[in-house]
Amino acid sequence: MNSLTVAATANLSGFRAKWLDFYGQTSLELHHEKSVYLH
């Protein structure tokens, strides 16, 4: 592995972590809104 590959992999995993965090928060909020509307 050269340094460019390592940097790209680290960048990708950081991006994935951010995306998963955003996705998790969004789905939690949507779920919360749905339960608010249902009750």
C-alpha angles and dihedrals in degrees: 000000000000124000092258091059091048091050092047092049093049090048092049094049090049090050091048092050091051092046093048090048091050092045092049093050093046094050090048090052093047090049090049092050092049092052090047091053092046095054 
